């Protein structure tokens, strides 16, 4: 599945990049600015380039937004197949099960994604308001300097990331719950996943942070390599492309690790809850005296049952 997702990403990237590349080559064939900015970023060259080819950049960004929308829906489509495979992780991988999961759960995953986009928008808006009215609700004019605003962001941003990551974690468990239980109401999936994460916070949140830290290490390593490598030769460009593909492959892997470990955690939590309910039921039956004419159930010995 890891390899399949990588191939899908490559095919989509080629379908998106080839038309955009042809478009830029046609519009910028007389300009040397892209080649001059390749080794390192130069704001003067960038400013001259924007003044000369601003309309071309606008058209390029417009097409890029369209491609991003297609990739957004493709990612949602693939999540259902990923979780359908991870649901029965001990079974051999099946193309039919993967594509079936993609189609069966697409609309529910799409609705769930939009619901959480609204939630994340509310959280971002609330913290943005805290930054905007940072100094006794006086707004930007009340700030004495840019340093003061930067300090406000520096203190508020970590708190925002904690809240945002918590709801990203709930979003993952809501998707898993949809595939595991197939509920009719997605609103119930949200509250069920919220309860699972909140009750098992010491298990779920550190696991999520571990997975995100793994991705952060890969991202920082690629970022450092990308900006420390001087792309003036064909070999350097080819090496950067190869490292970029390794980064894409690793990014897909960390996504599968995150969803796979969360799925195992979800199944473990559900198993523990069922066992507790069964034990409580046995305790209730043993502590209830049989009434006259009532059916007496012969319960097995507790030690033998355990």
GUDREN-913155 format. One record per residue (C-alpha): residue number from 1; residue in one letter; x, y, z. Coordinates in pm, 1 decimal, always signed. Example, Ala and Ser with C-alpha at 12.3 -4.5 7.8 and 13.67 -1.06 7.14 Angstrom:
<pts>
senu;drengu;c1;c2;c3
1;A;+1230.0;-450.0;+780.0
2;S;+1367.0;-106.0;+714.0
</pts>
This chain:
<pts>
senu;drengu;c1;c2;c3
1;X;+0.0;+0.0;+0.0
2;X;+291.7;+231.6;+75.2
3;X;+429.3;+180.1;-277.4
4;X;+83.7;+220.7;-434.7
5;X;+29.3;+554.5;-261.2
6;X;+373.3;+672.5;-372.2
7;X;+300.2;+576.8;-735.5
8;X;-33.9;+759.5;-718.5
9;X;+147.5;+1070.2;-590.3
10;X;+404.3;+1047.6;-871.5
11;X;+136.7;+1008.2;-1140.1
12;X;-61.7;+1301.1;-1001.8
13;X;+252.7;+1516.1;-978.6
14;X;+344.2;+1439.4;-1340.3
15;X;-6.6;+1515.5;-1464.9
16;X;+7.9;+1846.8;-1279.4
17;X;+369.6;+1943.2;-1346.1
18;X;+395.2;+1876.0;-1720.9
19;X;+122.2;+2125.1;-1829.3
20;X;+250.7;+2387.1;-1582.5
21;X;+608.1;+2335.2;-1701.1
22;X;+506.0;+2377.5;-2065.9
23;X;+310.8;+2689.7;-1972.5
24;X;+607.0;+2846.9;-1790.9
25;X;+854.9;+2755.2;-2064.0
26;X;+634.0;+2922.7;-2321.6
27;X;+588.0;+3240.3;-2117.2
28;X;+936.4;+3269.2;-1967.1
29;X;+1159.8;+3141.1;-2247.3
30;X;+1320.1;+3483.7;-2290.8
31;X;+1376.6;+3544.9;-1920.5
32;X;+1692.0;+3446.1;-1735.8
33;X;+1544.7;+3531.0;-1392.0
34;X;+1436.0;+3174.5;-1298.7
35;X;+1784.2;+3042.4;-1372.7
36;X;+1946.7;+3328.6;-1179.3
37;X;+1724.4;+3256.3;-875.1
38;X;+1793.6;+2882.3;-883.9
39;X;+2118.4;+2883.5;-677.1
40;X;+1982.3;+3121.0;-413.1
41;X;+1693.5;+3360.4;-350.1
42;X;+1755.5;+3723.0;-451.0
43;X;+1481.5;+3969.3;-364.9
44;X;+1595.5;+4223.6;-626.7
45;X;+1575.8;+3967.5;-905.4
46;X;+1243.9;+3845.5;-766.2
47;X;+1101.3;+4200.3;-762.7
48;X;+1210.3;+4265.0;-1122.0
49;X;+1067.3;+3930.7;-1224.8
50;X;+728.7;+4007.7;-1062.7
51;X;+713.5;+4348.2;-1228.5
52;X;+779.0;+4193.8;-1568.5
53;X;+585.2;+3866.9;-1540.8
54;X;+329.6;+3931.2;-1267.0
55;X;+38.6;+3826.7;-1492.3
56;X;+214.1;+3498.1;-1571.5
57;X;+267.4;+3425.8;-1200.5
58;X;-100.8;+3503.8;-1129.8
59;X;-212.8;+3259.4;-1398.5
60;X;+31.9;+3000.2;-1264.0
61;X;-101.1;+3039.8;-909.4
62;X;-458.0;+3010.2;-1036.9
63;X;-380.2;+2676.1;-1200.0
64;X;-189.2;+2566.9;-890.1
65;X;-494.2;+2632.6;-670.4
66;X;-703.1;+2415.9;-900.9
67;X;-446.2;+2137.1;-879.8
68;X;-437.2;+2171.7;-501.1
69;X;-816.5;+2125.4;-486.8
70;X;-791.1;+1807.0;-692.7
71;X;-514.6;+1676.0;-465.0
72;X;-721.2;+1767.3;-158.3
73;X;-1010.9;+1550.8;-277.0
74;X;-773.5;+1273.7;-388.3
75;X;-621.5;+1259.8;-38.7
76;X;-966.4;+1230.3;+119.8
77;X;-1056.7;+958.4;-130.7
78;X;-746.1;+752.8;-42.7
79;X;-792.8;+778.0;+337.0
80;X;-1094.4;+547.2;+327.3
81;X;-895.5;+277.7;+147.4
82;X;-599.4;+315.0;+383.8
83;X;-814.7;+274.6;+694.3
84;X;-1008.2;-13.7;+538.1
85;X;-680.2;-202.9;+493.4
86;X;-552.8;-110.1;+839.6
87;X;-881.0;-230.2;+991.5
88;X;-785.1;-588.2;+900.2
89;X;-409.8;-542.0;+915.8
90;X;-341.7;-913.3;+963.6
91;X;-499.8;-997.5;+626.7
92;X;-304.0;-993.3;+303.8
93;X;-323.7;-667.3;+110.5
94;X;-606.4;-664.2;-144.4
95;X;-648.6;-414.0;-428.2
96;X;-1022.8;-480.4;-425.2
97;X;-1051.9;-404.7;-53.2
98;X;-842.3;-90.4;-92.5
99;X;-1040.7;+60.4;-380.7
100;X;-1367.5;-51.4;-222.8
101;X;-1276.3;+132.0;+96.7
102;X;-1187.2;+443.2;-103.7
103;X;-1529.1;+456.4;-269.7
104;X;-1744.9;+337.5;+21.2
105;X;-1613.1;+585.7;+276.0
106;X;-1538.5;+883.6;+48.5
107;X;-1851.8;+1090.6;+116.3
108;X;-1837.9;+1033.1;+490.8
109;X;-1467.9;+1122.2;+499.4
110;X;-1539.5;+1433.0;+293.5
111;X;-1816.2;+1551.0;+525.4
112;X;-1603.2;+1473.9;+830.8
113;X;-1314.6;+1674.7;+682.7
114;X;-1534.8;+1979.8;+623.3
115;X;-1673.4;+1958.5;+977.7
116;X;-1322.3;+1961.8;+1121.2
117;X;-1217.3;+2240.9;+885.4
118;X;-1488.8;+2450.2;+1046.9
119;X;-1360.8;+2355.6;+1393.4
120;X;-1000.5;+2438.6;+1301.7
121;X;-1117.3;+2766.2;+1148.7
122;X;-1289.4;+2860.3;+1474.1
123;X;-977.9;+2773.0;+1677.2
124;X;-751.6;+2968.5;+1441.8
125;X;-987.9;+3265.2;+1449.3
126;X;-1000.1;+3264.1;+1829.3
127;X;-621.6;+3261.3;+1866.3
128;X;-581.1;+3519.2;+1589.2
129;X;-817.1;+3744.3;+1785.6
130;X;-599.4;+3696.3;+2093.3
131;X;-297.6;+3811.9;+1895.8
132;X;-485.5;+4101.6;+1734.5
133;X;-620.6;+4229.0;+2064.9
134;X;-304.6;+4124.7;+2242.9
135;X;-249.7;+4431.2;+2458.8
136;X;-559.4;+4493.8;+2671.1
137;X;-788.3;+4474.7;+2363.7
138;X;-631.0;+4786.1;+2212.4
139;X;-566.6;+4627.8;+1875.5
140;X;-258.4;+4674.1;+1661.6
141;X;-240.5;+5045.8;+1743.8
142;X;-195.8;+4960.5;+2111.3
143;X;+123.1;+4768.9;+2044.6
144;X;+431.8;+4974.9;+2107.8
145;X;+648.8;+4795.0;+1854.3
146;X;+669.0;+4499.5;+1617.6
147;X;+873.4;+4318.7;+1881.1
148;X;+575.1;+4328.6;+2112.3
149;X;+353.6;+4164.7;+1848.1
150;X;+620.8;+3903.0;+1778.6
151;X;+640.2;+3823.4;+2149.4
152;X;+260.5;+3786.6;+2161.4
153;X;+272.8;+3539.8;+1872.6
154;X;+566.3;+3359.3;+2034.5
155;X;+367.2;+3293.2;+2350.8
156;X;+29.6;+3223.7;+2190.3
157;X;+151.7;+3005.3;+1901.3
158;X;+261.8;+2707.0;+2119.0
159;X;-76.6;+2708.5;+2295.1
160;X;-252.2;+2718.4;+1958.0
161;X;-43.2;+2426.5;+1830.0
162;X;-139.4;+2220.7;+2135.7
163;X;-511.1;+2287.4;+2079.4
164;X;-485.5;+2231.6;+1704.0
165;X;-290.7;+1905.7;+1741.2
166;X;-548.8;+1780.2;+1991.5
167;X;-829.0;+1828.4;+1739.4
168;X;-618.0;+1681.8;+1459.1
169;X;-582.8;+1376.2;+1682.7
170;X;-960.0;+1364.3;+1734.6
171;X;-1004.6;+1392.5;+1358.5
172;X;-785.6;+1085.0;+1302.5
173;X;-981.1;+881.5;+1557.1
174;X;-1312.9;+1000.5;+1409.6
175;X;-1204.5;+869.4;+1068.1
176;X;-1099.1;+540.8;+1225.0
177;X;-1430.6;+515.0;+1409.3
178;X;-1623.2;+568.4;+1084.0
179;X;-1440.4;+278.8;+917.3
180;X;-1448.7;+50.0;+1222.1
181;X;-1815.7;+99.6;+1317.9
182;X;-1981.6;+257.9;+1008.6
183;X;-2213.5;+481.7;+1214.5
184;X;-2515.2;+643.9;+1052.0
185;X;-2453.6;+980.7;+1219.5
186;X;-2113.2;+1144.5;+1178.0
187;X;-2189.4;+1374.5;+1469.3
188;X;-2180.9;+1065.9;+1693.1
189;X;-1836.7;+977.7;+1549.9
190;X;-1705.0;+1315.8;+1657.6
191;X;-1826.4;+1283.1;+2017.0
192;X;-1720.3;+918.5;+2037.0
193;X;-1367.9;+997.2;+1916.5
194;X;-1351.6;+1297.5;+2150.3
195;X;-1445.2;+1073.1;+2445.2
196;X;-1189.9;+809.8;+2344.1
197;X;-905.9;+1061.3;+2315.0
198;X;-1001.8;+1247.3;+2632.8
199;X;-1035.3;+933.9;+2847.3
200;X;-714.1;+782.1;+2711.2
201;X;-517.6;+1105.2;+2674.7
202;X;-200.4;+959.5;+2828.0
203;X;-195.4;+690.0;+2560.3
204;X;-324.5;+863.4;+2248.8
205;X;-160.3;+1206.4;+2264.1
206;X;+201.6;+1096.2;+2330.9
207;X;+166.5;+843.5;+2047.2
208;X;+47.0;+1121.0;+1815.3
209;X;+334.8;+1348.3;+1921.4
210;X;+581.2;+1066.9;+1856.5
211;X;+446.4;+1020.8;+1504.2
212;X;+449.9;+1395.1;+1434.4
213;X;+803.6;+1421.2;+1572.4
214;X;+913.1;+1152.0;+1328.2
215;X;+768.4;+1352.9;+1041.0
216;X;+928.8;+1673.0;+1176.4
217;X;+1273.0;+1509.8;+1177.2
218;X;+1231.1;+1400.3;+814.7
219;X;+1102.4;+1744.5;+713.4
220;X;+1383.5;+1935.8;+887.2
221;X;+1646.2;+1705.6;+734.0
222;X;+1505.2;+1763.6;+385.1
223;X;+1470.2;+2139.5;+442.9
224;X;+1830.3;+2163.3;+562.9
225;X;+1957.3;+1965.2;+265.6
226;X;+1750.2;+2165.0;+18.6
227;X;+1879.2;+2504.2;+127.8
228;X;+2236.1;+2395.9;+197.9
229;X;+2275.9;+2247.6;-149.9
230;X;+2382.4;+2489.7;-423.8
231;X;+2182.6;+2388.9;-732.8
232;X;+2411.1;+2525.7;-1002.6
233;X;+2491.1;+2197.1;-1176.9
234;X;+2280.4;+1924.6;-1329.8
235;X;+2413.4;+1670.5;-1080.7
236;X;+2310.4;+1886.5;-785.3
237;X;+1961.3;+1930.5;-930.4
238;X;+1929.6;+1553.8;-989.5
239;X;+2046.3;+1483.7;-634.1
240;X;+1795.1;+1733.4;-494.2
241;X;+1518.6;+1568.9;-698.7
242;X;+1615.4;+1224.0;-565.3
243;X;+1620.1;+1349.4;-206.2
244;X;+1283.3;+1517.5;-267.3
245;X;+1134.8;+1187.2;-380.0
246;X;+1279.2;+1018.5;-71.9
247;X;+1107.9;+1287.2;+135.2
248;X;+772.8;+1221.0;-37.3
249;X;+816.0;+847.8;+22.8
250;X;+898.1;+911.1;+389.2
251;X;+605.2;+1151.9;+428.6
252;X;+365.6;+885.2;+301.9
253;X;+525.4;+634.7;+537.8
254;X;+482.7;+857.7;+842.9
255;X;+116.7;+907.9;+747.8
256;X;+64.8;+530.2;+733.9
257;X;+250.4;+485.4;+1063.4
258;X;+32.4;+749.6;+1228.4
259;X;-296.2;+600.6;+1102.7
260;X;-179.0;+243.3;+1162.2
261;X;-67.2;+302.0;+1520.2
262;X;-384.9;+501.1;+1593.2
263;X;-594.8;+216.2;+1451.2
264;X;-420.3;-36.2;+1677.1
265;X;-466.9;+197.3;+1973.7
266;X;-837.3;+237.8;+1890.5
267;X;-888.4;-137.9;+1864.4
268;X;-704.7;-191.4;+2193.1
269;X;-919.9;+68.9;+2369.6
270;X;-1240.5;-81.9;+2229.9
271;X;-1130.0;-428.2;+2342.1
272;X;-1059.4;-302.1;+2694.5
273;X;-1400.0;-132.7;+2712.0
274;X;-1577.9;-451.6;+2604.2
275;X;-1391.0;-654.9;+2863.5
276;X;-1481.4;-405.1;+3137.6
277;X;-1847.5;-412.4;+3033.4
278;X;-1846.6;-792.5;+3039.1
279;X;-1690.4;-801.5;+3387.7
280;X;-1939.6;-543.2;+3516.5
281;X;-2226.3;-745.2;+3371.8
282;X;-2101.8;-1060.5;+3546.8
283;X;-2065.0;-868.4;+3873.1
284;X;-2420.7;-736.6;+3844.7
285;X;-2559.3;-1082.2;+3778.2
286;X;-2366.7;-1236.6;+4067.6
287;X;-2474.0;-964.3;+4311.8
288;X;-2844.5;-981.6;+4216.9
289;X;-3033.4;-1243.7;+4426.3
290;X;-3269.3;-1462.2;+4220.5
291;X;-3637.9;-1390.4;+4278.8
292;X;-3906.1;-1649.9;+4314.3
293;X;-3980.2;-1806.8;+3980.2
294;X;-3688.8;-1628.2;+3814.0
295;X;-3447.1;-1804.3;+3584.8
296;X;-3124.4;-1888.6;+3768.8
297;X;-2816.5;-1861.0;+3548.6
298;X;-2528.1;-2086.7;+3640.1
299;X;-2225.1;-1859.7;+3608.0
300;X;-1877.1;-2011.6;+3572.6
301;X;-1622.1;-1963.2;+3842.9
302;X;-1451.6;-1619.7;+3822.8
303;X;-1097.4;-1759.4;+3818.2
304;X;-1187.7;-2008.1;+3550.6
305;X;-1350.7;-1730.8;+3345.2
306;X;-1044.6;-1506.7;+3373.1
</pts>
